[in-house]
């Protein structure tokens, strides 16, 4: 016997089917709807430059890496995730946790100790508790920011997703400690009812 869908699930399916970005994703062959968020962010901040060395954190299933590979032909693209990701042309994929010291060393070897841009669309696994999910995803953002401080060039760019909530102030304070320029931005392609926001940071204050 088939189980009946809950009303919330039905509404999600209806919204998903009508979502123009879902339709565009299929039409353009992107692996995730979030590809359009990066396209929109790049259009505003010009973060994907042809000869750059770039790291895509939390890359699976590969939507952002696809967008990056279309823009960067002469630089180097590294992608990392704890989940597997199918091959994308011009992208070197690392399976592992970016917080692992051995993985960090591998990243630096592969990019010859040079990173111009770090982007992160990471989010923690959802628990159903929005506040807890927000905190966990914010922790990923802060960890990525700390990592970027160690590996980015002086004029480097850091872009990361987080969810608006109790940790917003902490994220802003940490970003202001590390970067000269800090901007919060919510793309039009981000669903209106989502609490996700992106933080764009540029120019490290004190290079170690």
C-alpha angles and dihedrals in degrees: 000000000000117000117237116242118242115245091250091055091048091051091049091052092049092049092046093052092049095043106115092207090057088052091047090049090058093044094051097038098240117157095224140026089234090073087084091056090059092045089053094045091049090050089056102038104023095227100154109076121176101240098037130123106230137182122207109202118202089011103166130143084023110239094131093043089054091055092046093049090054091056104034114061104147102037128061131270122203121183127188136185140151086234124068119260127200116242120280121191114257093010125112110207126206119195108213149065115302090214091063109103093222090052091049090052090050091051091052092048092051094049095041091241091299126115123163099176138021120192126184130188092168121146129175120248108277118252099182089253104105094195093051092045089050092052094048094048090047089054089055089051092051092046090051090049091052090049091049090056088062100045111026123099117248092264093038128142128230122191124178142164123232136159122251111249144095093330096057093097092048092051092049093048092049092048092049089053093055107030136047094212123046125172131171117214138177113198120223087237089063109097112259094232093051120102092210118127131173125227117211116198131178140179116026113239100212117021112208 
